[in-house]
Amino acid sequence: MTPGARNLITDVPGLVVGHAQDARLRSGVTVLTADRPFTAGVSVMGGAPGTRETDLLSPDRLVQQVDALVLAGGSAFGLDACSGVADALRAMGRGFAVGDQRVPIVPGAILFDLLNGGDKGWDRNPYHALGRAALDARTVTPALGSVGAGFGAMTGTLKGGVGSASAALASGHRVGALVAVNALGTATVGDSPHFWAAPWEMAAEFGGLGPAARHDPGHEPPPTKRMGEATTIAIVATDAALTQAECQRLATAAQDGMARALVPSHTLLDGDLVFAASTGARPLTDPVADAFTLGHAAACCLARAIARAVYLAEPMPGDRQPAWRARFTTG
Protein backbone atom coordinates (compact mmCIF):
# COMPACT_ATOMS: atom_id res chain seq x y z
CA MET A 1 0.00 0.00 0.00
CA THR A 2 1.42 3.37 -1.08
CA PRO A 3 -0.05 6.89 -1.23
CA GLY A 4 -1.88 7.80 -4.42
CA ALA A 5 -0.42 10.33 -6.84
CA ARG A 6 -2.23 13.29 -5.27
CA ASN A 7 -2.73 11.77 -1.81
CA LEU A 8 -6.36 12.87 -2.08
CA ILE A 9 -9.66 11.06 -2.26
CA THR A 10 -9.74 12.12 -5.92
CA ASP A 11 -7.05 9.51 -6.61
CA VAL A 12 -10.11 7.27 -6.92
CA PRO A 13 -10.79 7.84 -10.63
CA GLY A 14 -13.99 9.67 -11.45
CA LEU A 15 -14.39 11.47 -8.12
CA VAL A 16 -14.23 15.25 -7.67
CA VAL A 17 -14.49 17.44 -4.58
CA GLY A 18 -15.61 21.04 -4.20
CA HIS A 19 -15.37 23.46 -1.28
CA ALA A 20 -17.13 26.72 -0.51
CA GLN A 21 -16.77 28.82 2.61
CA ASP A 22 -17.76 32.20 4.00
CA ALA A 23 -15.08 33.86 6.13
CA ARG A 24 -17.59 36.13 7.87
CA LEU A 25 -19.84 33.18 8.66
CA ARG A 26 -16.74 31.16 9.59
CA SER A 27 -18.25 28.05 8.10
CA GLY A 28 -18.56 26.18 4.82
CA VAL A 29 -19.51 23.15 2.77
CA THR A 30 -17.65 20.31 1.06
CA VAL A 31 -19.18 18.19 -1.71
CA LEU A 32 -18.01 14.91 -3.23
CA THR A 33 -19.55 13.84 -6.53
CA ALA A 34 -18.80 12.02 -9.78
CA ASP A 35 -19.88 12.18 -13.39
CA ARG A 36 -22.42 9.40 -12.77
CA PRO A 37 -24.23 7.92 -9.75
CA PHE A 38 -22.23 5.80 -7.34
CA THR A 39 -23.01 3.27 -4.63
CA ALA A 40 -22.83 4.48 -1.03
CA GLY A 41 -23.25 3.30 2.55
CA VAL A 42 -22.94 4.89 5.98
CA SER A 43 -21.84 4.10 9.52
CA VAL A 44 -22.86 6.32 12.44
CA MET A 45 -21.05 5.78 15.75
CA GLY A 46 -21.30 9.18 17.44
CA GLY A 47 -24.05 9.96 19.91
CA ALA A 48 -25.17 13.28 18.38
CA PRO A 49 -25.37 12.97 14.58
CA GLY A 50 -27.04 15.37 12.16
CA THR A 51 -27.88 13.83 8.80
CA ARG A 52 -30.02 13.89 5.68
CA GLU A 53 -31.14 10.90 3.59
CA THR A 54 -28.95 8.39 5.41
CA ASP A 55 -31.88 5.99 5.88
CA LEU A 56 -32.00 5.31 2.15
CA LEU A 57 -28.41 4.01 2.30
CA SER A 58 -29.58 0.81 4.01
CA PRO A 59 -29.08 -2.18 1.69
CA ASP A 60 -32.82 -3.00 1.58
CA ARG A 61 -33.89 0.38 0.18
CA LEU A 62 -35.19 1.05 -3.34
CA VAL A 63 -32.51 3.54 -4.39
CA GLN A 64 -29.07 1.92 -4.50
CA GLN A 65 -26.92 4.82 -5.73
CA VAL A 66 -26.43 8.51 -4.94
CA ASP A 67 -25.45 11.58 -6.95
CA ALA A 68 -23.35 13.37 -4.32
CA LEU A 69 -22.35 13.35 -0.66
CA VAL A 70 -22.24 16.56 1.38
CA LEU A 71 -20.29 17.53 4.50
CA ALA A 72 -21.27 20.88 6.02
CA GLY A 73 -20.88 23.15 9.00
CA GLY A 74 -23.83 24.95 10.49
CA SER A 75 -25.39 22.24 12.63
CA ALA A 76 -28.96 21.49 11.48
CA PHE A 77 -28.97 24.62 9.32
CA GLY A 78 -26.12 23.14 7.28
CA LEU A 79 -28.34 20.35 6.00
CA ASP A 80 -29.80 22.91 3.60
CA ALA A 81 -26.51 22.62 1.68
CA CYS A 82 -27.82 19.29 0.38
CA SER A 83 -30.82 21.12 -1.11
CA GLY A 84 -28.50 23.53 -2.90
CA VAL A 85 -26.52 20.64 -4.35
CA ALA A 86 -29.69 18.77 -5.31
CA ASP A 87 -31.12 21.84 -7.09
CA ALA A 88 -27.91 22.29 -9.07
CA LEU A 89 -27.73 18.60 -10.02
CA ARG A 90 -31.38 18.64 -11.12
CA ALA A 91 -30.60 21.59 -13.40
CA MET A 92 -27.88 19.40 -14.96
CA GLY A 93 -30.39 16.64 -15.62
CA ARG A 94 -28.99 14.45 -12.85
CA GLY A 95 -31.04 12.37 -10.43
CA PHE A 96 -33.15 9.28 -9.87
CA ALA A 97 -35.70 8.98 -12.66
CA VAL A 98 -39.37 9.07 -11.62
CA GLY A 99 -41.51 9.39 -14.73
CA ASP A 100 -40.37 12.55 -16.48
CA GLN A 101 -38.83 13.94 -13.28
CA ARG A 102 -35.31 13.66 -11.87
CA VAL A 103 -34.71 13.56 -8.14
CA PRO A 104 -31.01 13.92 -7.18
CA ILE A 105 -30.04 11.71 -4.24
CA VAL A 106 -27.79 13.76 -1.95
CA PRO A 107 -27.15 12.38 1.55
CA GLY A 108 -25.30 14.67 3.90
CA ALA A 109 -23.97 15.17 7.41
CA ILE A 110 -23.22 18.26 9.47
CA LEU A 111 -20.91 19.40 12.24
CA PHE A 112 -21.52 22.03 14.90
CA ASP A 113 -19.62 25.30 14.40
CA LEU A 114 -22.22 27.83 15.55
CA LEU A 115 -20.12 29.04 18.51
CA ASN A 116 -16.79 29.55 16.73
CA GLY A 117 -16.94 33.34 16.56
CA GLY A 118 -18.43 33.75 13.08
CA ASP A 119 -21.43 35.93 12.29
CA LYS A 120 -24.42 33.61 12.55
CA GLY A 121 -27.07 36.34 12.50
CA TRP A 122 -28.35 35.56 9.00
CA ASP A 123 -31.83 36.42 7.72
CA ARG A 124 -31.74 33.65 5.13
CA ASN A 125 -30.02 30.30 5.60
CA PRO A 126 -26.67 30.65 3.76
CA TYR A 127 -25.97 26.95 3.35
CA HIS A 128 -28.17 26.41 0.29
CA ALA A 129 -26.00 28.84 -1.67
CA LEU A 130 -22.80 27.43 -0.17
CA GLY A 131 -23.79 23.92 -1.24
CA ARG A 132 -24.34 25.06 -4.80
CA ALA A 133 -21.07 27.00 -4.79
CA ALA A 134 -19.16 23.97 -3.50
CA LEU A 135 -20.56 21.82 -6.30
CA ASP A 136 -19.60 24.48 -8.86
CA ALA A 137 -16.04 24.49 -7.44
CA ARG A 138 -15.52 20.73 -7.87
CA THR A 139 -12.04 19.68 -8.93
CA VAL A 140 -9.60 16.77 -8.74
CA THR A 141 -7.18 18.92 -6.71
CA PRO A 142 -9.21 20.29 -3.77
CA ALA A 143 -7.44 22.30 -1.10
CA LEU A 144 -7.04 20.98 2.46
CA GLY A 145 -6.92 22.61 5.89
CA SER A 146 -9.15 25.60 6.63
CA VAL A 147 -11.58 25.15 3.75
CA GLY A 148 -15.11 23.97 3.10
CA ALA A 149 -16.88 22.13 5.88
CA GLY A 150 -13.79 22.44 8.07
CA PHE A 151 -13.32 26.20 7.67
CA GLY A 152 -14.47 26.96 11.21
CA ALA A 153 -13.89 23.56 12.77
CA MET A 154 -12.21 23.00 16.13
CA THR A 155 -11.02 20.01 18.16
CA GLY A 156 -10.52 19.60 21.89
CA THR A 157 -7.29 21.64 21.78
CA LEU A 158 -6.42 22.79 18.24
CA LYS A 159 -8.14 24.08 15.14
CA GLY A 160 -9.69 21.40 12.97
CA GLY A 161 -10.17 21.45 9.22
CA VAL A 162 -10.55 19.32 6.12
CA GLY A 163 -8.11 16.51 5.39
CA SER A 164 -7.68 13.85 2.76
CA ALA A 165 -5.40 10.90 2.01
CA SER A 166 -5.29 7.99 -0.41
CA ALA A 167 -3.72 4.60 -1.00
CA ALA A 168 -2.95 2.41 -4.00
CA LEU A 169 -3.27 -1.29 -3.15
CA ALA A 170 -1.38 -4.28 -4.51
CA SER A 171 -4.69 -5.54 -5.93
CA GLY A 172 -4.84 -2.47 -8.16
CA HIS A 173 -7.72 -0.92 -6.23
CA ARG A 174 -7.67 2.68 -5.03
CA VAL A 175 -8.93 3.92 -1.67
CA GLY A 176 -9.24 7.47 -0.38
CA ALA A 177 -10.62 9.41 2.57
CA LEU A 178 -12.02 12.91 3.01
CA VAL A 179 -12.84 14.30 6.45
CA ALA A 180 -13.99 17.43 8.27
CA VAL A 181 -12.54 17.33 11.79
CA ASN A 182 -14.49 19.10 14.54
CA ALA A 183 -13.91 16.57 17.31
CA LEU A 184 -14.39 16.71 21.05
CA GLY A 185 -11.18 14.69 21.29
CA THR A 186 -7.65 15.63 20.32
CA ALA A 187 -5.56 14.73 17.28
CA THR A 188 -2.27 15.21 19.15
CA VAL A 189 -0.80 13.50 22.20
CA GLY A 190 -1.02 15.66 25.33
CA ASP A 191 0.71 19.01 24.89
CA SER A 192 3.05 17.65 22.23
CA PRO A 193 2.96 18.21 18.46
CA HIS A 194 2.90 14.45 17.84
CA PHE A 195 -0.20 13.01 16.21
CA TRP A 196 -2.04 9.95 17.47
CA ALA A 197 -2.12 8.85 13.82
CA ALA A 198 1.68 8.87 13.51
CA PRO A 199 2.10 5.08 13.15
CA TRP A 200 0.11 5.25 9.89
CA GLU A 201 1.80 8.32 8.41
CA MET A 202 3.21 8.06 4.88
CA ALA A 203 5.84 10.28 3.28
CA ALA A 204 5.91 12.83 6.14
CA GLU A 205 2.42 13.97 5.12
CA PHE A 206 1.80 15.57 8.51
CA GLY A 207 5.28 16.55 9.55
CA GLY A 208 7.07 13.22 9.92
CA LEU A 209 7.49 13.69 13.68
CA GLY A 210 6.80 10.08 14.53
CA PRO A 211 4.91 8.87 17.61
CA ALA A 212 5.16 10.67 20.93
CA ALA A 213 7.81 9.25 23.24
CA ARG A 214 5.24 8.78 25.98
CA HIS A 215 1.64 9.42 26.91
CA ASP A 216 -0.23 8.88 30.12
CA PRO A 217 -2.43 5.78 29.63
CA GLY A 218 -4.34 6.62 32.79
CA HIS A 219 -5.33 10.13 31.72
CA GLU A 220 -9.07 10.81 31.92
CA PRO A 221 -9.84 13.55 29.37
CA PRO A 222 -12.57 16.02 30.35
CA PRO A 223 -15.24 16.95 27.77
CA THR A 224 -13.90 20.32 26.62
CA LYS A 225 -16.95 21.03 24.46
CA ARG A 226 -20.60 21.08 25.46
CA MET A 227 -23.36 18.79 24.27
CA GLY A 228 -23.76 18.89 20.48
CA GLU A 229 -20.70 21.03 19.75
CA ALA A 230 -18.50 18.28 18.30
CA THR A 231 -18.50 15.92 15.33
CA THR A 232 -16.08 14.42 12.82
CA ILE A 233 -17.72 13.59 9.49
CA ALA A 234 -15.95 11.67 6.75
CA ILE A 235 -16.16 9.91 3.41
CA VAL A 236 -14.07 6.93 2.36
CA ALA A 237 -14.17 5.91 -1.29
CA THR A 238 -12.87 3.21 -3.60
CA ASP A 239 -13.00 2.17 -7.24
CA ALA A 240 -13.69 -1.41 -6.13
CA ALA A 241 -17.09 -2.70 -7.23
CA LEU A 242 -19.06 -2.92 -3.98
CA THR A 243 -22.71 -3.43 -3.17
CA GLN A 244 -24.53 -1.11 -0.81
CA ALA A 245 -24.09 -3.66 1.98
CA GLU A 246 -20.37 -3.88 1.25
CA CYS A 247 -20.13 -0.08 1.32
CA GLN A 248 -21.75 -0.10 4.75
CA ARG A 249 -19.15 -2.61 5.94
CA LEU A 250 -16.36 -0.45 4.45
CA ALA A 251 -17.69 2.59 6.33
CA THR A 252 -17.81 0.57 9.55
CA ALA A 253 -14.22 -0.63 9.12
CA ALA A 254 -13.09 2.94 8.43
CA GLN A 255 -14.35 4.03 11.85
CA ASP A 256 -11.21 2.35 13.24
CA GLY A 257 -9.22 5.12 11.59
CA MET A 258 -11.16 7.74 13.50
CA ALA A 259 -10.38 5.96 16.78
CA ARG A 260 -6.68 5.79 15.87
CA ALA A 261 -6.45 9.52 15.13
CA LEU A 262 -8.76 11.17 17.68
CA VAL A 263 -8.73 10.50 21.42
CA PRO A 264 -11.41 10.06 22.57
CA SER A 265 -13.69 9.46 19.58
CA HIS A 266 -17.25 8.17 19.03
CA THR A 267 -18.38 9.87 22.23
CA LEU A 268 -21.92 10.70 23.29
CA LEU A 269 -21.13 14.35 22.53
CA ASP A 270 -19.84 13.72 18.97
CA GLY A 271 -21.88 12.98 15.88
CA ASP A 272 -19.12 10.89 14.30
CA LEU A 273 -20.13 9.46 10.93
CA VAL A 274 -18.46 7.86 7.92
CA PHE A 275 -19.94 7.55 4.43
CA ALA A 276 -18.44 5.01 2.04
CA ALA A 277 -18.60 5.38 -1.74
CA SER A 278 -17.87 2.94 -4.55
CA THR A 279 -17.52 3.95 -8.20
CA GLY A 280 -17.64 0.27 -9.18
CA ALA A 281 -14.92 0.63 -11.81
CA ARG A 282 -12.75 -2.33 -10.76
CA PRO A 283 -14.20 -5.77 -9.88
CA LEU A 284 -13.10 -7.68 -6.80
CA THR A 285 -10.81 -10.60 -7.54
CA ASP A 286 -11.44 -12.28 -4.20
CA PRO A 287 -14.57 -10.94 -2.44
CA VAL A 288 -13.30 -11.92 1.02
CA ALA A 289 -9.60 -11.08 0.78
CA ASP A 290 -10.16 -7.86 -1.18
CA ALA A 291 -12.87 -6.66 1.21
CA PHE A 292 -10.54 -7.35 4.14
CA THR A 293 -7.75 -5.27 2.57
CA LEU A 294 -10.09 -2.46 1.52
CA GLY A 295 -11.38 -2.08 5.07
CA HIS A 296 -7.86 -1.89 6.48
CA ALA A 297 -6.82 0.64 3.83
CA ALA A 298 -9.90 2.79 4.47
CA ALA A 299 -9.14 2.94 8.21
CA CYS A 300 -5.51 3.87 7.55
CA CYS A 301 -6.47 6.56 5.02
CA LEU A 302 -9.00 8.09 7.40
CA ALA A 303 -6.50 8.24 10.27
CA ARG A 304 -3.99 9.97 7.99
CA ALA A 305 -6.62 12.36 6.62
CA ILE A 306 -7.64 13.42 10.14
CA ALA A 307 -4.05 14.27 11.07
CA ARG A 308 -3.57 16.17 7.80
CA ALA A 309 -6.70 18.23 8.52
CA VAL A 310 -5.27 19.49 11.81
CA TYR A 311 -1.70 19.77 10.49
CA LEU A 312 -2.79 21.95 7.52
CA ALA A 313 -5.27 24.20 9.35
CA GLU A 314 -4.38 27.86 8.87
CA PRO A 315 -4.15 30.54 11.58
CA MET A 316 -6.72 33.30 11.04
CA PRO A 317 -7.75 36.45 12.92
CA GLY A 318 -10.39 35.68 15.51
CA ASP A 319 -9.32 32.07 16.10
CA ARG A 320 -10.59 30.65 19.37
CA GLN A 321 -8.02 27.86 19.23
CA PRO A 322 -4.45 27.85 17.90
CA ALA A 323 -3.68 26.18 14.61
CA TRP A 324 -1.13 23.35 14.86
CA ARG A 325 1.37 25.25 12.71
CA ALA A 326 1.03 28.42 14.80
CA ARG A 327 1.60 26.54 18.05
CA PHE A 328 4.35 24.16 17.02
CA THR A 329 6.34 25.85 14.27
CA THR A 330 8.30 29.10 14.00
CA GLY A 331 9.04 31.42 11.12
C-alpha positions in Angstrom: 0.0 0.0 0.0 1.4 3.4 -1.1 -0.1 6.9 -1.2 -1.9 7.8 -4.4 -0.4 10.3 -6.8 -2.2 13.3 -5.3 -2.7 11.8 -1.8 -6.4 12.9 -2.1 -9.7 11.1 -2.3 -9.7 12.1 -5.9 -7.0 9.5 -6.6 -10.1 7.3 -6.9 -10.8 7.8 -10.6 -14.0 9.7 -11.4 -14.4 11.5 -8.1 -14.2 15.2 -7.7 -14.5 17.4 -4.6 -15.6 21.0 -4.2 -15.4 23.5 -1.3 -17.1 26.7 -0.5 -16.8 28.8 2.6 -17.8 32.2 4.0 -15.1 33.9 6.1 -17.6 36.1 7.9 -19.8 33.2 8.7 -16.7 31.2 9.6 -18.3 28.0 8.1 -18.6 26.2 4.8 -19.5 23.2 2.8 -17.7 20.3 1.1 -19.2 18.2 -1.7 -18.0 14.9 -3.2 -19.5 13.8 -6.5 -18.8 12.0 -9.8 -19.9 12.2 -13.4 -22.4 9.4 -12.8 -24.2 7.9 -9.8 -22.2 5.8 -7.3 -23.0 3.3 -4.6 -22.8 4.5 -1.0 -23.2 3.3 2.6 -22.9 4.9 6.0 -21.8 4.1 9.5 -22.9 6.3 12.4 -21.0 5.8 15.7 -21.3 9.2 17.4 -24.1 10.0 19.9 -25.2 13.3 18.4 -25.4 13.0 14.6 -27.0 15.4 12.2 -27.9 13.8 8.8 -30.0 13.9 5.7 -31.1 10.9 3.6 -29.0 8.4 5.4 -31.9 6.0 5.9 -32.0 5.3 2.1 -28.4 4.0 2.3 -29.6 0.8 4.0 -29.1 -2.2 1.7 -32.8 -3.0 1.6 -33.9 0.4 0.2 -35.2 1.0 -3.3 -32.5 3.5 -4.4 -29.1 1.9 -4.5 -26.9 4.8 -5.7 -26.4 8.5 -4.9 -25.4 11.6 -6.9 -23.3 13.4 -4.3 -22.3 13.4 -0.7 -22.2 16.6 1.4 -20.3 17.5 4.5 -21.3 20.9 6.0 -20.9 23.1 9.0 -23.8 25.0 10.5 -25.4 22.2 12.6 -29.0 21.5 11.5 -29.0 24.6 9.3 -26.1 23.1 7.3 -28.3 20.4 6.0 -29.8 22.9 3.6 -26.5 22.6 1.7 -27.8 19.3 0.4 -30.8 21.1 -1.1 -28.5 23.5 -2.9 -26.5 20.6 -4.3 -29.7 18.8 -5.3 -31.1 21.8 -7.1 -27.9 22.3 -9.1 -27.7 18.6 -10.0 -31.4 18.6 -11.1 -30.6 21.6 -13.4 -27.9 19.4 -15.0 -30.4 16.6 -15.6 -29.0 14.5 -12.9 -31.0 12.4 -10.4 -33.1 9.3 -9.9 -35.7 9.0 -12.7 -39.4 9.1 -11.6 -41.5 9.4 -14.7 -40.4 12.6 -16.5 -38.8 13.9 -13.3 -35.3 13.7 -11.9 -34.7 13.6 -8.1 -31.0 13.9 -7.2 -30.0 11.7 -4.2 -27.8 13.8 -2.0 -27.1 12.4 1.5 -25.3 14.7 3.9 -24.0 15.2 7.4 -23.2 18.3 9.5 -20.9 19.4 12.2 -21.5 22.0 14.9 -19.6 25.3 14.4 -22.2 27.8 15.6 -20.1 29.0 18.5 -16.8 29.5 16.7 -16.9 33.3 16.6 -18.4 33.7 13.1 -21.4 35.9 12.3 -24.4 33.6 12.6 -27.1 36.3 12.5 -28.4 35.6 9.0 -31.8 36.4 7.7 -31.7 33.6 5.1 -30.0 30.3 5.6 -26.7 30.7 3.8 -26.0 27.0 3.4 -28.2 26.4 0.3 -26.0 28.8 -1.7 -22.8 27.4 -0.2 -23.8 23.9 -1.2 -24.3 25.1 -4.8 -21.1 27.0 -4.8 -19.2 24.0 -3.5 -20.6 21.8 -6.3 -19.6 24.5 -8.9 -16.0 24.5 -7.4 -15.5 20.7 -7.9 -12.0 19.7 -8.9 -9.6 16.8 -8.7 -7.2 18.9 -6.7 -9.2 20.3 -3.8 -7.4 22.3 -1.1 -7.0 21.0 2.5 -6.9 22.6 5.9 -9.2 25.6 6.6 -11.6 25.2 3.8 -15.1 24.0 3.1 -16.9 22.1 5.9 -13.8 22.4 8.1 -13.3 26.2 7.7 -14.5 27.0 11.2 -13.9 23.6 12.8 -12.2 23.0 16.1 -11.0 20.0 18.2 -10.5 19.6 21.9 -7.3 21.6 21.8 -6.4 22.8 18.2 -8.1 24.1 15.1 -9.7 21.4 13.0 -10.2 21.4 9.2 -10.6 19.3 6.1 -8.1 16.5 5.4 -7.7 13.8 2.8 -5.4 10.9 2.0 -5.3 8.0 -0.4 -3.7 4.6 -1.0 -2.9 2.4 -4.0 -3.3 -1.3 -3.2 -1.4 -4.3 -4.5 -4.7 -5.5 -5.9 -4.8 -2.5 -8.2 -7.7 -0.9 -6.2 -7.7 2.7 -5.0 -8.9 3.9 -1.7 -9.2 7.5 -0.4 -10.6 9.4 2.6 -12.0 12.9 3.0 -12.8 14.3 6.4 -14.0 17.4 8.3 -12.5 17.3 11.8 -14.5 19.1 14.5 -13.9 16.6 17.3 -14.4 16.7 21.1 -11.2 14.7 21.3 -7.7 15.6 20.3 -5.6 14.7 17.3 -2.3 15.2 19.1 -0.8 13.5 22.2 -1.0 15.7 25.3 0.7 19.0 24.9 3.0 17.6 22.2 3.0 18.2 18.5 2.9 14.4 17.8 -0.2 13.0 16.2 -2.0 10.0 17.5 -2.1 8.9 13.8 1.7 8.9 13.5 2.1 5.1 13.2 0.1 5.2 9.9 1.8 8.3 8.4 3.2 8.1 4.9 5.8 10.3 3.3 5.9 12.8 6.1 2.4 14.0 5.1 1.8 15.6 8.5 5.3 16.5 9.6 7.1 13.2 9.9 7.5 13.7 13.7 6.8 10.1 14.5 4.9 8.9 17.6 5.2 10.7 20.9 7.8 9.3 23.2 5.2 8.8 26.0 1.6 9.4 26.9 -0.2 8.9 30.1 -2.4 5.8 29.6 -4.3 6.6 32.8 -5.3 10.1 31.7 -9.1 10.8 31.9 -9.8 13.5 29.4 -12.6 16.0 30.3 -15.2 16.9 27.8 -13.9 20.3 26.6 -16.9 21.0 24.5 -20.6 21.1 25.5 -23.4 18.8 24.3 -23.8 18.9 20.5 -20.7 21.0 19.8 -18.5 18.3 18.3 -18.5 15.9 15.3 -16.1 14.4 12.8 -17.7 13.6 9.5 -16.0 11.7 6.8 -16.2 9.9 3.4 -14.1 6.9 2.4 -14.2 5.9 -1.3 -12.9 3.2 -3.6 -13.0 2.2 -7.2 -13.7 -1.4 -6.1 -17.1 -2.7 -7.2 -19.1 -2.9 -4.0 -22.7 -3.4 -3.2 -24.5 -1.1 -0.8 -24.1 -3.7 2.0 -20.4 -3.9 1.3 -20.1 -0.1 1.3 -21.8 -0.1 4.7 -19.2 -2.6 5.9 -16.4 -0.4 4.5 -17.7 2.6 6.3 -17.8 0.6 9.5 -14.2 -0.6 9.1 -13.1 2.9 8.4 -14.4 4.0 11.8 -11.2 2.4 13.2 -9.2 5.1 11.6 -11.2 7.7 13.5 -10.4 6.0 16.8 -6.7 5.8 15.9 -6.4 9.5 15.1 -8.8 11.2 17.7 -8.7 10.5 21.4 -11.4 10.1 22.6 -13.7 9.5 19.6 -17.2 8.2 19.0 -18.4 9.9 22.2 -21.9 10.7 23.3 -21.1 14.4 22.5 -19.8 13.7 19.0 -21.9 13.0 15.9 -19.1 10.9 14.3 -20.1 9.5 10.9 -18.5 7.9 7.9 -19.9 7.5 4.4 -18.4 5.0 2.0 -18.6 5.4 -1.7 -17.9 2.9 -4.6 -17.5 4.0 -8.2 -17.6 0.3 -9.2 -14.9 0.6 -11.8 -12.7 -2.3 -10.8 -14.2 -5.8 -9.9 -13.1 -7.7 -6.8 -10.8 -10.6 -7.5 -11.4 -12.3 -4.2 -14.6 -10.9 -2.4 -13.3 -11.9 1.0 -9.6 -11.1 0.8 -10.2 -7.9 -1.2 -12.9 -6.7 1.2 -10.5 -7.3 4.1 -7.7 -5.3 2.6 -10.1 -2.5 1.5 -11.4 -2.1 5.1 -7.9 -1.9 6.5 -6.8 0.6 3.8 -9.9 2.8 4.5 -9.1 2.9 8.2 -5.5 3.9 7.5 -6.5 6.6 5.0 -9.0 8.1 7.4 -6.5 8.2 10.3 -4.0 10.0 8.0 -6.6 12.4 6.6 -7.6 13.4 10.1 -4.0 14.3 11.1 -3.6 16.2 7.8 -6.7 18.2 8.5 -5.3 19.5 11.8 -1.7 19.8 10.5 -2.8 21.9 7.5 -5.3 24.2 9.4 -4.4 27.9 8.9 -4.1 30.5 11.6 -6.7 33.3 11.0 -7.7 36.4 12.9 -10.4 35.7 15.5 -9.3 32.1 16.1 -10.6 30.6 19.4 -8.0 27.9 19.2 -4.5 27.8 17.9 -3.7 26.2 14.6 -1.1 23.4 14.9 1.4 25.2 12.7 1.0 28.4 14.8 1.6 26.5 18.1 4.4 24.2 17.0 6.3 25.8 14.3 8.3 29.1 14.0 9.0 31.4 11.1 
